[in-house]
């Protein structure tokens, strides 16, 4: 049952609904149906614009614990199979608001691309209600459905449909199926979904000649994590034209559940911090482009960026804040089994291993934190560390040692991931002291061995280290005039949120100084920008 506080909040959200909505619940019997019906009854009772209707859909809806949303007596293409609680409750409320007439959250250029789809696309997104990465995908697919009648989107809670999970060999979320085939598995960004969509629906990549162009930007930031957002805010406070481009706002921070070292904030979570970052950013005149990637950067007095949406942005300065991604093991069996026993997000995929034996590769803070999280869900956790001792903070190691179902293997070099019938069943590793090869039977492997800089977009544009980090000086300046960098993608030694925020602010201040020292004049005859 929804609390009165939640109902009061929803009443405020629903007051501006402009469409008549019907929540269509499939008839029948199911152990979860009463819980779902109670939730939908409460929601429908909040607004006169929402009606709950129980209907035999003749097999259109999956089961008695499936419901669809109709707007003005027409299908929206949005379906929920399961009780959308946990993180997916937000997906439900956003679907109601957007089907009810609220503005969609996708960038205009992304919306225009989705509208071009001319073939039938039926998406199913398998989720767990504890997965904080799943709602982004569900919410994007729901918006796709609202934008184009050819697209349907169904959220499926794997806990409610274990037979489907087993049948489709799903061991990680979100897992997206398109027209009955695997479309994306494991952690996936909306920008990546758009890229994949361009393969099955190439018509979306056709250039839109009527698309409006942005004026010349003073500062363009690539990356929406703490460093990128800090850079955008500091630049905007100077009163210059600022654009920020990101696969998703929050970056790696959004996947971090416990944050206790952000000075002045004793404790928070990644999603909460991301919300705070976006709230602060929205206080300023900044052009936001989310779920979009920069495909190409052309150097010069005026830098030219070509985006995955086909748009072109010209900017006087550029700040690279693209962060980093989880480092892969690079051993046989890893890539082949991502989503089938190999995972990188314990918060997302941990529930799939309830009562099972799993491994965590990596004994740093991320690895030990992952082991602690998993210990409360799984049967046993084995932490494998390459070095002779764990590298995590002592306070975390002390907590780990208190767990009866956690063991630690040091001096362990992972050799390969073994699988049988499409699912991981063991790990093979080498003892670095004895050089003996060992195997351990298990069901899941969580890789937590650090980060790799997201610097591919600037290869050949600025100098990189052999590790792929962007080389910067004390002011964040790269080897290329007018291009700055900050955060985890750079040579700054400490990959911490508070450090990234400071580095982003510093890069913006340095970019502003550059703008003052390098004014640009616009030639009316040529219509081009030139250095003064």
N, C-alpha and C positions, 0 to 999 in steps of 0.2 A: 504493500500500500504506500502511496505517495504521502509524504508529510504535508502538513498544512502550510509550512513555509515554502515548500516546492510548489504547491498549488497556487499560493498567492503570487509567487514569482511568475509562474506560467500565465496567470490571469493578466499580468501586466504585459507579457510578451505577445499574447494573443489578441490584445485589444485592437490591433491594426490589421487584422486579417481581412482581406478584401474578396477572397474567393470562398465559395461554399465547399467544405471538405467532408468527405465520407470515409470513415475508417471501416473497411470491409473485412470482417473476421470470418474465416472459413468455419462452417459448422462441423460438428463431430465431437469425439471424445479424445482427450489427451491429458496426461498427468499435469502438464504445465498450463492447460488451457484456462483454468479458473484464474490463475495468477495473471495471465495476459489479459483476460477479459476485464478483471478488476482494474488494471492499469488503464486500459483504453476507456473504460466507463468513466473513471475519474477525469481523464484528459478531455473526453467529449463533454463532460459536465461543466467545464470551465467556460466554454464559449458557445454562443448560439450559432456560430458559423461551423461548428464541428458536430457531426452525427456519427454514432456507432451503429453499424448494421451487420447482423449475422446473416450470412448468405452461403448457400451451396453453390460454389463457383464451377461445378462440374469438372473438377480436376485442374482448374486454372491455378488455384493456390495450392501450395505444397501439402498442407496438413491442417488439422484443427488448431494448430498453434502458429498459423501463418495469417498475416493480414496485409492488405494493400491500402494505398491512399488514392482516393479519387478526388478530383477538383472539378466542381461544376458538372458533376455526373459523368465525367470522363476519366479514364485511367491515366494516372501520371507515369506509370511504369515503375513506381517505387513499391517494393515489397519487403517485409521483414518476416523472416522465419525464425521464431524463437521469441523470448521476452527481452526486448532491448533495454536491459538495465545496465549497470556499471558504466563503462565509458561510452557504450552505444546509446545510452539515454539521450545524450546530446545529439546524436545522429538523428534520432526520432524527432526531437523537438525542432531541430533545424529543417528537417524534411517537411514538417507541418508548416512551419513559418514560410519556407520558400514555395511550397505548393500553394500556400495561402496568399502569395503575392509579394513576399518580401524579396529584396534584392539578393541575387546570388553572389557568393563570395569569390567565384572564379574570376580571374583577370579577363577583361573584355576580349583580348586577343584569343585566349583559350576558348571562350564561349563561341566566338565566331568560327573557330576551327571545328568544334564539336557539332555545330549546326550544319556543317557541310556533309556529315555522314549520311550516305544514301542507301546503305544496306542494313539488314536487321542484325542488331547486336544485343544478345542476352547475356548479361553479366551476373555471376553469382560470387559474392565475396564471403568466404568462410572466415569467421572471427572467433575470438574468445572474449568474454566480457571484461577480462582483466588486461587485455592488450591495449596499450595506449597509442600504438601506431595504427591500429585498425580503423578507428573512426575517420581519420583523414581520407582513407581510401573509400570507405562506405559513403562518406559525405560527398566526395568528388563524383562517384558513380551516380548517386542520387541526383546531383545537379546535371550530369550528362543526360539522365532520363527526362528531366524537366525541360531541357533545351531541345531535345530531339525525340519525336515520336517513334523513331526507329530503334531507340535504345531502352532496354529494361534493366533494372538494377534490383538484385535481391540480396539482402544480408542474411546469412545463415549462421546461427550460433552452433558451433561444433559440439558443444556439450549437450544440446537438445537433439542433435542428429548424429549420434556416434556411428550409426551404420553407414551414413554418407561419408563420414571422415575415414572410416576403414576402407570403404569401397574405392575412394579416390586417393588413398594412401597419403592423407594429409597429416603432417607432423609439425607444421609451422603456420603461423598466421601473420598478416593476412595472406590467404591464398585466393587468387582470383581466377575463375573459370570464365571463358568466353565461348558461347555456343557449344558448351560441353567439353571444351578442351582447356588445358592449363594455359593461362594467359600470363600470369605473374605469380611468383611464390616467394614467401618471406618478406622482409622489409622492402617496400617499394615506394618510391616517391611519385607524386602526381606527374612531375616532369617526365619520369621514366614511363609512366602509363601513357602519356600523350605520345611519347616517342614510339612505343609499341603500337599504339593506335594508328599511327601513321603508316605502319606496315600493312595492317589488315584493312585500313580505310585510307588509301593514299590520296583520296580527294581532299582530305583535310589540309594537306600540305600545299595546295594550290594558293599562289600568292593573291592577296586581297589588295587590288590596286586602289581601292577607295579608303583603305585604312588611314586614319589620321597619323601624322608624324609628330613626335615630340619636338619642341624647340631645342636648340643647343643647350645641353646640360653643363652646369659648372662642375658638379661632382656626381659621379656614378659609382655606386657601391655594388660589388658582386658578393653576395653572401648575406644570409639573414640570421646568423647566430649572434651571440653577445657582442663580438667584435664589430660585425657589420652594422648592427642596429645602433651601437654606440657611435660609430663613425657617421652614420646618417643623421642622427640627432645633433651631434656637435656641428656638422656641416650646415644643417638646416637652421640652427640657431644663429648662423652668420648671415642669414637672409639670402643665400644663393639657391639656384635651381638644383635640386637633388633628386636622383632616382636610385632606388634600391631594387636589385634583381636577386631572386632566390628560388632554389628548388622548393624550399619550404622554410618558413620562418621558425626560428628556434634552433635549427641545425641539430647537432649532436646533443645539445642540452635538453632538447625535448624528450630524449630517450632516457634521461637520468632521473631516477625516482627520488633519491635522497641527496639533498645538497645542504651541507652543514658548514661550509667554509666560505660562504659569500659574506664578507664583512658587513656588519650591521643587520644581517638577516640570520638569526640563529638557525632556522631550519626552513626549507622550502622544497618543492619538487620541480622537476624540469618543466612539466606542463604549466605549473603556476608561474614560474619565472618567465616562460615564453609569453604567457598572457600579459604579464606586467611589462615586458619589453614592448609588446605590440601596442599596449595602451599608451605607453609613453611616446612611442613613435608616432602614433596617430594624433598626437597633440600638435604636430608640425606639418608644414606644407611639403610633403615628400611624396613623389610618385612611386607607388608600390607595384611591383610586378612579381607575383608569386607563381610557382609551378612552371617557371620558364628558365631555360638555360642559355648561357652565352655560348654560342657555337664558334665564334671567331672574333679576334681582336686585331685591329689594324692600328699600328703605331703612327705617331705624328704629332704635330702641334695640337691638332684635333684628333682624338682617338675615335675610331668607328667600331661599334659593337654590332654584330649580327646575332639575333636571338633565335631560339628554336621555333618561335612563333612566326618567323619570317620578318619581324620588325627590325629596323636599323636605328640605333641610337648613336648620336654624336655627342661627345663630351670633352671638356677641357682637361679634366683630371679624372683619374680612375683609382679606386681603392679596392684591392683584392682582399676579400675576407671570406674565402671559400671553405675554411676550416679543414677538417679531416674526416676520414671514414675508418671503420673498424679494419684493422689489419688482418689479412687472411693467413692461414697456415702455409698454404702453397704446397700441400702434400697430396698424393693420389687419394681420390675418394672424397675430397672436401667439396669441390664445386659440384660434383655429380650428385651429392646428397644434401645440398642446401634445401631446407624445407622438408627433408625426409629423414631428419635425425641430426643434421648439422645446423646450428643456429648461432646467432650473434646477439640476440636480445632475450635475456632470461625473464624479463617482465612480460614480454609478449608470448613467448613460447613455453615458459615453465609449466603452465597448467596442463599441457599435453602430456607431461611426463609424470603425472601424479602416481605415486607408488612404484616408480621405476628407478633404475640405476642410471645415473648420468655422470658425465665428466665435465670439468671446467678446465680449459687450457689457458694458463696464465696465473701467476701468483702475485701480481701487482694489486693495486687498490680495486681496479675494475673486476679482476678475477675473484678476489676474496669477497667483494660485495655481492657478486653474482652467486657465489657458493652459499653465502648466508641467506640470500633470498630463496634459492632453490631448496635449501635444507628443510624449510618448512612445508614443502610441497611434495618432493620426491622421496623415494625410499632411501637412496644414498647418493652422496656426491663425492667424487674423487677429484682433487685439485692437482693438476700436473704443472710443475714449474721447471723450466729449463735450467735455472741456476741452482746452486747448492742450498739456497735459503729463499723463503718467500720475500718479495720486495714490497709488500703492502705496509701501510702504517701499522705500528705495533698495536694500536687500539683495535684495529680490525682483526689482526691476527689473534689477539686475546679472545675476541668474540668467537672466532672460528674454532678455536681449540675447545670451546665449551660445548660444541655440537657433537652429539654422539654418532650421528650418521654422516660425518664428514671425515675423510682421510686425505692425507697429503703425500704426494710422490714428488720428490725433488730430483734434480739431475736427469730429468726425463725429456727426451727429444722425440716429438711425435713423428712417426714414420709414415703411417697411412691410416685412413679411415676405412673400415671394412663394412660391407653391407650385404644383405641377403634378401631376395624378393622385394627389392626396392626400398628397404629400410635399413638404417644403421644398426649393426648388431655387435660391433666391437671396435676397439682402438688398438693400434699396434705402436709401441714406442720402444726407444732404445735407452737403456741405462747408460748414461754418459761416463760413469765410473768403471763399470764392469764390461761395457759394450755388449751386454746381453740384450736380446730382443724379447719383449714381453707382449702379451695380448691380454686385454681385459674386456670381458663381455659387458655390454651396456646397451642402452636404448637411445641415448642422446649425447651430443657433444656441443658444449657452448664455448665458442672461441672468444677469448678476452685477452689478446696479446698486444694491445696498444693501437695506435692510429697511423694512418697513411695520409699525407697531405693531399688535398684535392687541388692539385696544381696543373693538371693536364691542360686546362684552358689557356694557361700562360706559358706553356712550353714554346720556346723560340721567341717569346715576347720579352721576358725578363730573365735574369740569371737565376738558376736553381742550384741547390746543393745536390750531391750524389744521392741524397735521400728524398729529393723532390721538394724540399722546402724552399720557399721564396727568400732570397737573400735580401735583407734590408739593413739600413743604417739606424742610428739612434733615433731618427725622426720618422722611421717607417718608409723611407724612400727606397725604391728598388733601383736596379741598374738603368731603368728607362725613365727619362725625364717626364714628370707629370703623372707617373704611375706609382702608387703607394700600396703597401700591404700591411696586414695586421692579423693577430690571432694565431690559431693553431697551424695555419698554412705556412707560417714564416719560420725564420731561424730563432725566434724568441724561445729561450730554453724551457720555460715553464708553461705547460699547457693547462692553464687554470682559467676558470670563468672570470674571476676578478682581474686577472692579468689581461685577458682578451678584451675586456671592457676598457681598461686603461689604454691598451695599445690601439684600439679602434678610435678612441677620443684623440689620441696623439696623432694618428694618421690624418684625421680630419683637420686638425689644427695646422698640420704641415701642408696639407692640400690647399687650405685657405691662404696660407702664406705664399704658396706658389702662385695662386690666382692673382694675388696682389702684385706680385713681381713680374707676371707675364700676362698683361692685359691683351684682349683679343678685339680686333676691329672687324666689322662686317662690311665687305665690299658690296655696295648696292648693285654695281654692274655685273659682277661675277656671281653675286648671291652666295659667296663663300666666306668662311671665317679665316682670318689671317692673323698672325702674330703682329702686335703693334710694333 
